[in-house]
Amino acid sequence: MEEEIKAEFLKSGFTLDEEQEILKKCHTFCQDYGLEPSDLVSSWEIYYLNRQLDESVVKDAEMDGFLGHLQSEQLGASAKKDPGLHMYSFKDVDMVLDAEDEDAKDVILGTPIDKSEKLQLDIYDSAHKTNGNIYSSERKSKLVTPFGKRSNKFVVKFNIDNLPTIETANGIEEHYDLEDGIIKRVQPLKSSSLVVHRSGLEPGCRFMYDTIEDRFNAIENRIRKHAAALVASSLYEEPMDPSVASQRSMFAVGMICCDGEGHLNDKSILLQSSVEHSRGQLVRLELNKLSYFSVFPGQVVGIKGHNPSGHCLIASELVDSVPLSIAADADLPPTKKQALDGEIQATHLSSTPTETTMIIAAGPFTTTDNLLFEPLSELLAYATRNSPQLLILLGPFIDSEHPQIKKGTVDLSFDDIFQSEVLRMVQDYLEYMRPNARLVMVPSIRDANHDFVFPQPAFDLDSLDVRLQITSLNNPGIFEADQFMIGCCTVDILKHLSGEEMSRHSMDGQPNDRLSRLANHILSQQSFYPLYPPAEGVPMDFSLASEALHISSVPDLLILPSDIKYFVKVLPVGGTTEGEEEQMKRCVCINPGRLAKGEGGGTFVELKYQGSSDKMNASIISI
């Protein structure tokens, strides 16, 4: 057979570097996987193309990688025949018999193993062997990658700590030690209660059938709702037509538009009012008299000013948000408002804030040089050691921008990669962590295996054994965890707003926090994506957008993954009502960064939250 293998390689134009050793290994591969020499060489050609090897020389150094490729092929074939069957490869267990050799130091745990971690690892391994499977993040690999060779692991980049020191009933401060840590980890977690706010999007729903009428109605409804909320606050009069010439001061509500294809500037700002008030006409808007403003296309604003010529509205005041109490109740009938207020008050009286621990990470979950999903593997290993009640993973999972996905050089379908790599790791993690651990998954428009539309329906994960522990969320989506509200959106709205915003700052010496200002636009506009027209590459469906993008009330946590630098910021959101000052609400806005950046690791967020921004511990950690 070795001669046949050699002949097939030569026939396909390949030469053998260390002929005897390579042929011996290839012979073993054929026997182990029931391959003919021609099938083996065909698999090598796929591996050769995927790895983009320069020379047509088969080298012994590539045999370990080729073995992994063959195992992936067998895994994919087995998954198609029997979806319930899982075939382990060296990615799961790198030669179980060699578990105690010197390669043990390469186990992916992220930090050097000290005595405490070694003890935790032993307990972890024994638990998994009892369950009959081995968690993929504990695997070892002989494939040395730039990610695997990094030195600084799990370094805290930024921290906000507002939690008080925990004391026992006797007033003695608690101290963490190894034994207590193991007990806490092995004991069942306190389950986090999750309630998803449905927005009409369901897996398999019709999309990309929106019409010009849908686009018109989406814009018109936003302007009319904003105008109604401002009038209901009793701070502003009924809006007028801003395109009518008048020397008197007027109040108008409309959407900021750009006169042309480029970015906003002093001469290109237009205001489009509603059909009800101005038949949808556009008028030029002049903001020279304002010492401070921040505008972008698609922003709905209230303008106080006058239009002496009928061609240009000269603004003396710009209102870009409405009071929170008005915004939350604007669309509710009076009887519904009264019942809801009583319900909320009863809830606050009967409930006391509890601490919820969570880890938040956004894709990509694998580095650009391979599809081994090493960052995801290490994140899940970190989560097993720290036992969060809630793990929030935001796409992309199978990133359409990944070089191998983009070039089409993978030998499995996108769904197969998602099932065999991502969902398998997630399922192993949840099985190990027991039923009280909860996981939230949010898709991205960059997911090659999912619907390319925004708003985007959730992943269909009903076939998983651990589906009761996984909450699959729409993009964007809102859910409640232990009575506090969390909003998520994986489209990079912060980056898109950053490229379109035009602003002026007062010269009073106050610090200018641009990231907070951009994030505040999401809340003040009550929309996960207020930018119009959408940025290039965003497949907006306006027939779905009105309900799915609307933020009915300010969330406690707002998660906005972005290519912009990671941050955790507390945003004061609120306004004043006539005669009295409304209590300021605070929203914690989180950009966890990307878990993988190029060939290296990125960042994620670990959060302990006790119901308010004044009682939380948030850390941004590099993986």
VMD Tcl script that draws the C-alpha trace (Angstrom):
set ca {
  {0.00 0.00 0.00}
  {2.88 2.37 0.69}
  {3.96 2.08 -2.94}
  {0.42 2.85 -4.07}
  {0.32 5.91 -1.81}
  {3.64 7.11 -3.20}
  {2.42 6.60 -6.77}
  {-0.76 8.63 -6.06}
  {1.26 11.51 -4.60}
  {3.60 11.56 -7.63}
  {0.62 11.35 -9.97}
  {-0.85 14.48 -8.37}
  {2.45 16.36 -8.67}
  {3.68 16.05 -5.07}
  {7.11 14.92 -3.92}
  {7.89 13.42 -0.52}
  {10.44 15.03 1.79}
  {11.11 12.25 4.32}
  {9.68 9.48 2.20}
  {9.88 6.47 4.52}
  {8.44 8.24 7.58}
  {5.65 9.94 5.61}
  {4.58 6.77 3.81}
  {4.50 4.88 7.12}
  {2.19 7.50 8.67}
  {-0.02 7.70 5.58}
  {-0.35 3.91 5.60}
  {-1.56 4.14 9.20}
  {-4.06 6.86 8.27}
  {-5.50 4.69 5.51}
  {-5.92 1.76 7.89}
  {-7.41 3.86 10.71}
  {-9.97 5.66 8.56}
  {-10.64 3.04 5.86}
  {-9.23 5.18 3.05}
  {-7.93 4.17 -0.35}
  {-4.60 5.75 -1.40}
  {-6.45 7.91 -3.96}
  {-8.86 9.15 -1.26}
  {-5.96 9.97 1.05}
  {-4.17 12.03 -1.61}
  {-7.43 13.84 -2.47}
  {-7.74 14.81 1.21}
  {-4.11 15.98 1.17}
  {-4.86 18.24 -1.82}
  {-7.72 19.89 0.12}
  {-5.47 20.28 3.17}
  {-2.68 21.67 0.94}
  {-5.05 24.30 -0.52}
  {-6.60 25.20 2.85}
  {-3.19 25.76 4.44}
  {-2.02 27.66 1.34}
  {1.29 25.81 1.35}
  {3.82 27.25 -1.08}
  {5.70 24.12 -2.16}
  {4.27 20.93 -3.63}
  {6.39 18.95 -1.20}
  {4.80 16.68 1.41}
  {6.70 17.29 4.65}
  {6.68 15.23 7.81}
  {6.09 18.42 9.85}
  {2.64 18.72 8.27}
  {1.50 15.21 9.20}
  {0.02 16.22 12.57}
  {-2.01 18.95 10.91}
  {-3.06 16.55 8.14}
  {-4.22 14.07 10.78}
  {-6.42 16.76 12.31}
  {-7.83 17.50 8.84}
  {-8.69 13.82 8.30}
  {-10.38 13.65 11.70}
  {-12.43 16.75 10.87}
  {-13.56 15.12 7.63}
  {-14.58 11.97 9.50}
  {-16.37 14.10 12.10}
  {-18.32 15.96 9.42}
  {-19.30 12.73 7.64}
  {-20.41 11.14 10.91}
  {-22.44 14.20 11.89}
  {-24.39 14.00 8.64}
  {-25.14 10.30 9.09}
  {-25.99 10.51 12.80}
  {-26.41 14.02 14.30}
  {-26.37 12.57 17.82}
  {-22.98 10.91 17.36}
  {-19.86 12.75 18.49}
  {-16.48 11.53 17.28}
  {-13.54 12.72 19.37}
  {-10.32 13.80 17.69}
  {-6.97 15.00 18.95}
  {-8.65 18.39 19.29}
  {-10.60 16.88 22.19}
  {-7.95 14.55 23.58}
  {-4.39 14.77 22.37}
  {-3.38 11.15 22.79}
  {-5.03 10.38 26.13}
  {-2.24 7.95 26.96}
  {0.26 10.82 26.88}
  {-1.69 12.91 29.40}
  {1.17 12.95 31.86}
  {4.04 13.77 29.54}
  {5.83 17.06 29.27}
  {3.20 18.48 26.92}
  {0.91 18.92 29.93}
  {2.29 22.41 30.31}
  {0.55 23.35 27.05}
  {-2.97 22.63 28.30}
  {-5.05 25.65 27.39}
  {-5.89 27.21 30.72}
  {-4.62 30.68 30.01}
  {-2.36 31.21 33.04}
  {0.53 29.23 34.49}
  {-0.82 26.42 36.65}
  {-0.22 26.98 40.33}
  {-1.20 24.62 43.13}
  {-4.79 25.85 43.36}
  {-5.46 25.67 39.62}
  {-3.87 22.23 39.39}
  {-6.22 20.97 42.09}
  {-9.21 22.52 40.36}
  {-8.14 20.98 37.06}
  {-7.89 17.51 38.62}
  {-11.42 17.77 40.01}
  {-12.62 19.13 36.66}
  {-11.09 16.26 34.70}
  {-12.42 13.59 37.04}
  {-15.92 15.05 36.76}
  {-15.74 14.94 32.99}
  {-14.43 11.42 32.77}
  {-17.33 10.41 35.02}
  {-19.73 12.00 32.54}
  {-18.15 10.08 29.71}
  {-16.85 13.04 27.73}
  {-13.98 15.48 27.87}
  {-14.47 19.22 27.58}
  {-12.85 20.61 24.47}
  {-11.22 23.59 26.18}
  {-8.97 21.25 28.13}
  {-7.56 19.76 24.95}
  {-3.94 19.95 23.98}
  {-2.64 20.49 20.50}
  {0.70 20.00 18.85}
  {-0.23 22.72 16.36}
  {1.66 25.75 17.63}
  {-0.26 28.93 16.79}
  {0.55 32.58 17.52}
  {-2.44 32.64 19.89}
  {-1.11 29.61 21.77}
  {2.35 31.21 22.13}
  {1.14 34.49 23.69}
  {2.57 35.26 27.12}
  {0.17 37.71 28.84}
  {-3.05 35.88 29.59}
  {-6.15 37.07 31.46}
  {-4.75 40.50 32.29}
  {-7.26 43.06 33.65}
  {-7.18 46.06 31.30}
  {-9.82 48.15 33.07}
  {-11.86 47.86 36.25}
  {-14.79 49.57 37.99}
  {-15.34 48.28 41.54}
  {-18.27 49.72 43.48}
  {-19.10 46.61 45.47}
  {-18.81 46.83 49.25}
  {-16.61 44.38 51.14}
  {-18.60 41.24 51.86}
  {-18.94 40.54 55.53}
  {-20.42 37.61 57.38}
  {-23.20 37.80 59.96}
  {-20.52 38.20 62.65}
  {-19.03 41.21 60.88}
  {-15.85 39.36 59.90}
  {-14.64 39.91 56.36}
  {-14.81 36.82 54.16}
  {-11.56 35.51 52.75}
  {-11.28 33.33 49.70}
  {-9.16 30.24 50.00}
  {-8.62 27.19 47.85}
  {-10.97 24.87 49.70}
  {-13.84 27.38 49.73}
  {-13.28 28.09 46.05}
  {-13.62 24.43 45.14}
  {-16.72 24.03 47.28}
  {-18.34 27.07 45.67}
  {-17.55 25.82 42.20}
  {-18.72 22.27 42.75}
  {-21.93 23.30 44.49}
  {-24.88 24.09 42.17}
  {-25.03 27.71 41.02}
  {-27.99 29.87 41.91}
  {-30.01 29.94 38.71}
  {-30.50 33.29 36.96}
  {-34.10 33.87 35.88}
  {-34.35 35.04 32.26}
  {-37.35 36.62 30.53}
  {-37.03 37.49 26.83}
  {-38.87 40.50 25.39}
  {-40.24 39.18 22.09}
  {-40.25 41.53 19.09}
  {-42.16 39.55 16.46}
  {-39.05 38.04 14.89}
  {-39.04 34.25 14.76}
  {-36.54 31.83 13.16}
  {-37.52 31.30 9.55}
  {-39.58 34.52 9.27}
  {-40.02 36.26 5.91}
  {-37.56 39.07 5.30}
  {-36.20 41.41 2.61}
  {-39.73 41.98 1.29}
  {-39.90 45.56 2.52}
  {-41.32 48.18 0.18}
  {-40.89 51.92 -0.28}
  {-44.06 52.30 1.78}
  {-42.45 50.36 4.66}
  {-39.45 52.72 4.59}
  {-41.71 55.77 4.53}
  {-43.85 54.49 7.41}
  {-40.79 53.63 9.54}
  {-39.45 57.21 9.24}
  {-42.84 58.86 9.64}
  {-43.72 56.82 12.74}
  {-40.42 57.71 14.43}
  {-40.95 61.43 13.86}
  {-44.59 61.36 15.00}
  {-43.84 59.33 18.16}
  {-41.00 61.67 19.09}
  {-43.19 64.74 18.53}
  {-46.03 63.26 20.60}
  {-43.66 62.48 23.48}
  {-42.21 66.01 23.50}
  {-45.67 67.59 23.50}
  {-46.84 65.19 26.25}
  {-44.00 66.42 28.48}
  {-45.74 69.84 28.61}
  {-42.35 71.49 28.01}
  {-42.93 72.12 24.30}
  {-45.78 73.40 22.18}
  {-47.43 71.63 19.27}
  {-44.94 71.34 16.36}
  {-45.32 73.70 13.39}
  {-44.28 73.54 9.75}
  {-40.60 74.62 9.72}
  {-40.66 75.42 6.00}
  {-43.14 78.30 6.38}
  {-41.57 81.78 6.56}
  {-42.13 83.45 9.92}
  {-40.40 86.06 12.09}
  {-41.90 84.51 15.21}
  {-40.18 81.74 17.15}
  {-41.55 78.29 16.41}
  {-41.06 74.69 17.55}
  {-40.59 71.91 14.99}
  {-39.81 68.22 15.14}
  {-38.08 66.36 12.34}
  {-35.28 64.06 11.20}
  {-31.75 65.24 10.42}
  {-30.81 64.60 6.77}
  {-27.75 65.29 4.65}
  {-27.98 67.34 1.48}
  {-25.84 65.11 -0.71}
  {-23.88 61.88 -0.62}
  {-21.08 62.95 1.71}
  {-20.89 63.61 5.44}
  {-22.73 66.29 7.34}
  {-21.26 69.80 7.44}
  {-22.49 73.29 8.32}
  {-23.99 73.80 4.85}
  {-25.54 70.35 4.28}
  {-27.82 69.85 7.31}
  {-31.50 69.47 6.42}
  {-34.57 68.88 8.61}
  {-37.37 66.64 7.35}
  {-40.58 67.11 9.30}
  {-43.57 64.74 9.32}
  {-46.22 64.56 6.61}
  {-48.77 65.66 9.22}
  {-47.01 68.96 9.94}
  {-45.15 69.87 6.75}
  {-46.11 67.29 4.10}
  {-42.65 65.79 4.60}
  {-40.81 68.77 3.12}
  {-37.13 69.43 3.73}
  {-35.73 72.71 4.99}
  {-32.14 73.77 5.52}
  {-31.12 73.86 9.20}
  {-28.58 76.35 10.55}
  {-26.93 75.55 13.90}
  {-24.39 78.41 14.09}
  {-26.05 79.98 17.15}
  {-25.71 76.79 19.22}
  {-22.63 76.40 21.42}
  {-23.11 72.64 21.69}
  {-24.78 70.05 19.49}
  {-24.27 66.50 18.23}
  {-26.22 65.44 15.15}
  {-26.19 62.61 12.62}
  {-28.40 61.52 9.67}
  {-31.55 59.80 10.91}
  {-31.60 61.56 14.30}
  {-35.06 62.85 15.30}
  {-34.80 66.20 17.09}
  {-36.91 69.07 18.30}
  {-35.86 72.53 17.12}
  {-36.74 75.92 18.57}
  {-35.98 78.73 16.14}
  {-37.33 80.91 13.34}
  {-37.37 80.87 9.56}
  {-37.45 84.48 8.28}
  {-36.99 83.59 4.60}
  {-38.82 80.27 4.36}
  {-35.64 78.57 3.12}
  {-33.56 78.18 6.30}
  {-34.58 77.37 9.88}
  {-32.20 79.14 12.29}
  {-32.02 77.07 15.49}
  {-31.80 78.65 18.93}
  {-32.28 75.36 20.81}
  {-31.93 71.69 19.86}
  {-33.76 68.95 21.81}
  {-32.40 65.46 21.11}
  {-34.17 63.46 23.84}
  {-37.41 63.27 25.80}
  {-37.92 62.84 29.58}
  {-37.74 59.18 30.57}
  {-41.14 58.98 32.23}
  {-42.76 60.36 29.08}
  {-40.75 58.12 26.73}
  {-41.70 54.96 28.59}
  {-45.45 55.71 28.69}
  {-46.03 57.66 25.48}
  {-47.79 54.84 23.61}
  {-49.84 53.43 26.54}
  {-53.52 54.28 27.19}
  {-54.25 55.94 30.61}
  {-55.75 52.80 32.22}
  {-52.76 50.70 31.13}
  {-50.34 53.31 32.53}
  {-52.05 53.31 35.91}
  {-52.01 49.50 36.16}
  {-48.39 49.32 35.03}
  {-47.26 51.97 37.55}
  {-48.89 50.03 40.41}
  {-47.30 46.81 39.19}
  {-43.82 48.36 39.02}
  {-44.18 49.93 42.47}
  {-45.25 46.59 43.98}
  {-42.30 44.87 42.34}
  {-39.81 47.38 43.77}
  {-41.30 47.05 47.27}
  {-41.26 43.27 47.29}
  {-37.90 42.60 45.67}
  {-34.39 43.16 46.92}
  {-31.47 43.34 44.48}
  {-29.41 40.16 44.24}
  {-25.94 39.82 42.78}
  {-25.77 38.39 39.29}
  {-22.41 37.32 37.90}
  {-21.85 37.21 34.16}
  {-19.20 36.98 31.48}
  {-19.77 38.89 28.22}
  {-17.81 38.18 25.04}
  {-18.26 39.14 21.39}
  {-16.93 37.41 18.28}
  {-14.97 36.63 16.26}
  {-14.24 33.58 18.43}
  {-11.33 32.25 16.39}
  {-8.15 33.85 15.09}
  {-7.66 34.71 11.41}
  {-4.96 32.07 10.83}
  {-7.14 29.03 11.61}
  {-10.59 27.75 12.56}
  {-9.56 26.03 15.78}
  {-11.66 28.42 17.95}
  {-8.90 28.59 20.55}
  {-10.13 31.90 22.08}
  {-13.62 30.44 22.59}
  {-12.09 27.31 24.11}
  {-10.06 29.35 26.60}
  {-13.01 31.60 27.43}
  {-15.13 28.57 28.34}
  {-12.27 27.17 30.41}
  {-12.09 30.50 32.25}
  {-15.85 30.38 32.79}
  {-15.65 26.91 34.33}
  {-13.15 28.20 36.87}
  {-15.15 31.32 37.76}
  {-18.67 29.85 37.50}
  {-20.73 32.85 36.28}
  {-24.48 32.51 36.50}
  {-24.82 33.96 33.02}
  {-22.56 33.71 29.96}
  {-23.47 36.07 27.10}
  {-21.91 35.27 23.71}
  {-22.49 37.71 20.86}
  {-21.69 36.92 17.23}
  {-20.15 36.61 14.79}
  {-19.48 32.93 15.50}
  {-18.75 31.77 11.92}
  {-17.36 35.09 10.73}
  {-17.94 35.81 7.03}
  {-14.90 38.12 7.18}
  {-12.56 35.27 8.23}
  {-9.99 34.68 5.46}
  {-10.76 30.96 5.11}
  {-14.53 31.57 5.08}
  {-14.18 34.46 2.65}
  {-12.02 32.48 0.22}
  {-14.18 29.36 0.50}
  {-11.22 27.13 1.37}
  {-13.00 25.21 4.14}
  {-14.09 21.65 3.49}
  {-17.17 21.73 5.74}
  {-20.39 23.68 5.41}
  {-20.83 26.73 7.63}
  {-23.58 24.95 9.55}
  {-21.31 21.94 10.12}
  {-18.54 24.18 11.51}
  {-21.06 25.93 13.78}
  {-22.41 22.59 15.03}
  {-19.14 20.68 15.38}
  {-17.02 23.50 16.84}
  {-19.10 26.23 18.51}
  {-22.21 24.37 19.68}
  {-20.23 21.30 20.72}
  {-18.01 23.40 23.01}
  {-21.02 25.26 24.38}
  {-22.92 22.04 25.03}
  {-19.94 20.46 26.81}
  {-19.58 23.59 28.95}
  {-23.24 23.61 29.99}
  {-23.30 19.88 30.72}
  {-20.29 20.29 32.97}
  {-21.63 23.38 34.73}
  {-24.95 21.66 35.55}
  {-28.52 22.89 34.88}
  {-28.36 26.20 36.77}
  {-25.76 27.73 34.42}
  {-27.40 29.88 31.72}
  {-26.08 31.00 28.35}
  {-27.38 33.68 25.97}
  {-26.42 33.61 22.27}
  {-26.98 36.58 19.95}
  {-26.30 36.25 16.18}
  {-24.57 38.78 13.94}
  {-25.11 39.81 10.33}
  {-21.51 38.64 9.84}
  {-22.48 35.04 10.69}
  {-22.03 33.07 7.48}
  {-24.39 30.34 8.71}
  {-27.33 32.61 9.52}
  {-29.87 34.92 7.86}
  {-28.27 38.04 6.37}
  {-30.86 40.56 7.51}
  {-31.21 43.24 10.19}
  {-33.14 43.03 12.47}
  {-32.10 39.38 12.65}
  {-34.02 36.38 14.04}
  {-32.45 34.21 16.73}
  {-30.55 30.97 16.10}
  {-32.78 27.90 16.03}
  {-31.24 25.76 18.79}
  {-34.26 23.63 19.75}
  {-32.49 20.42 18.74}
  {-29.77 20.76 21.42}
  {-29.89 18.59 24.53}
  {-29.14 21.65 26.69}
  {-31.70 23.94 25.00}
  {-33.31 24.72 28.37}
  {-30.02 26.30 29.48}
  {-29.53 28.32 26.28}
  {-31.51 31.47 25.50}
  {-31.28 32.32 21.81}
  {-31.88 36.04 21.33}
  {-32.80 38.16 18.33}
  {-30.36 40.78 17.05}
  {-31.04 43.27 18.54}
  {-32.70 41.81 21.59}
  {-33.81 42.67 25.11}
  {-34.17 40.31 28.04}
  {-34.50 40.50 31.80}
  {-32.07 38.71 34.11}
  {-33.00 38.67 37.81}
  {-35.36 41.66 37.33}
  {-32.91 43.97 35.57}
  {-33.05 44.66 31.85}
  {-30.27 43.95 29.35}
  {-30.22 45.16 25.74}
  {-27.87 43.71 23.08}
  {-27.06 44.63 19.49}
  {-24.20 43.08 17.48}
  {-24.31 45.52 14.54}
  {-21.48 48.00 15.09}
  {-23.72 51.06 15.52}
  {-21.06 52.92 17.56}
  {-18.58 52.70 14.69}
  {-21.24 53.70 12.15}
  {-22.35 56.70 14.23}
  {-18.73 57.69 14.77}
  {-18.26 58.01 11.01}
  {-21.41 60.11 10.46}
  {-21.70 62.31 13.55}
  {-21.11 66.05 13.41}
  {-20.68 67.86 16.74}
  {-19.66 71.12 18.38}
  {-18.51 71.41 22.00}
  {-18.78 74.35 24.34}
  {-15.48 75.88 25.45}
  {-16.18 75.62 29.18}
  {-13.33 73.24 29.94}
  {-15.63 70.26 30.46}
  {-14.14 66.93 29.33}
  {-15.51 65.60 26.05}
  {-16.29 61.88 26.20}
  {-17.12 60.97 22.63}
  {-17.84 57.28 23.31}
  {-20.40 58.15 25.98}
  {-21.99 60.67 23.64}
  {-22.31 58.10 20.85}
  {-23.80 55.50 23.20}
  {-26.22 58.09 24.60}
  {-27.64 58.62 21.11}
  {-28.96 55.03 21.18}
  {-30.89 55.72 24.39}
  {-32.11 59.23 23.56}
  {-33.40 58.08 20.14}
  {-34.97 54.95 21.71}
  {-33.62 52.85 18.83}
  {-30.86 50.27 18.53}
  {-30.05 51.65 15.07}
  {-31.15 55.31 14.67}
  {-28.83 56.01 11.72}
  {-30.59 56.62 8.37}
  {-29.73 55.75 5.72}
  {-28.04 52.65 7.18}
  {-24.30 52.20 6.74}
  {-23.13 50.27 3.70}
  {-23.33 46.54 4.33}
  {-26.23 46.69 6.83}
  {-29.14 44.70 5.28}
  {-31.91 46.73 6.93}
  {-35.46 45.40 6.52}
  {-37.85 48.25 7.34}
  {-40.87 45.96 7.46}
  {-39.34 44.43 10.62}
  {-37.44 47.44 11.98}
  {-40.16 49.51 13.66}
  {-40.90 47.01 16.42}
  {-37.59 45.13 16.60}
  {-35.32 48.20 16.88}
  {-37.46 50.15 19.35}
  {-36.21 50.57 22.93}
  {-39.35 51.11 24.99}
  {-37.53 51.86 28.26}
  {-33.93 52.47 29.27}
  {-32.17 49.15 30.00}
  {-29.95 48.68 33.03}
  {-27.20 47.21 30.84}
  {-26.64 48.03 27.17}
  {-24.18 45.74 25.36}
  {-22.83 47.19 22.10}
  {-19.86 45.19 20.71}
  {-17.70 47.37 18.47}
  {-14.36 47.55 16.70}
  {-13.90 50.81 18.63}
  {-11.79 50.38 21.77}
  {-13.41 48.38 24.58}
  {-15.09 50.29 27.45}
  {-17.52 50.11 30.35}
  {-19.28 53.43 30.94}
  {-22.06 54.58 33.22}
  {-24.40 56.82 31.22}
  {-26.67 59.27 33.07}
  {-29.97 59.29 31.19}
  {-32.88 61.52 32.14}
  {-34.58 64.83 31.80}
  {-36.80 67.20 33.65}
  {-40.57 67.50 33.79}
  {-42.39 70.75 34.28}
  {-42.18 71.97 37.86}
  {-40.01 69.17 39.23}
  {-36.79 67.37 38.49}
  {-37.04 63.77 37.40}
  {-34.79 61.22 39.06}
  {-31.78 60.51 36.90}
  {-31.59 56.92 35.66}
  {-28.22 55.35 34.90}
  {-27.45 52.80 32.24}
  {-24.22 50.78 32.13}
  {-23.01 50.64 28.52}
  {-20.55 47.86 27.72}
  {-18.34 47.30 24.69}
  {-16.48 44.07 25.49}
  {-14.26 44.40 22.43}
  {-13.57 41.37 20.22}
  {-12.50 38.06 21.74}
  {-10.10 37.46 18.84}
  {-8.14 40.13 16.98}
  {-6.15 39.01 13.97}
  {-3.88 36.15 15.01}
  {-3.97 37.15 18.69}
  {-6.39 37.39 21.56}
  {-8.78 40.22 22.34}
  {-10.89 41.10 25.37}
  {-14.06 40.17 27.24}
  {-15.95 41.55 30.27}
  {-16.57 39.96 33.65}
  {-19.36 41.65 35.60}
  {-20.88 41.37 39.07}
  {-24.07 43.41 39.19}
  {-26.32 44.10 42.18}
  {-29.15 46.00 40.56}
  {-27.51 49.39 39.96}
  {-24.36 51.03 38.61}
  {-23.45 52.01 42.18}
  {-23.19 48.35 43.16}
  {-21.19 46.54 40.52}
  {-17.75 45.25 39.69}
  {-16.86 45.34 35.99}
  {-13.53 44.16 34.61}
  {-12.29 44.19 31.01}
  {-9.91 41.25 30.65}
  {-7.56 40.33 27.81}
  {-7.77 36.64 27.00}
}
mol new
graphics top color blue
foreach p $ca { graphics top sphere $p radius 0.5 }
foreach p [lrange $ca 0 end-1] q [lrange $ca 1 end] { graphics top cylinder $p $q radius 0.2 }
display resetview
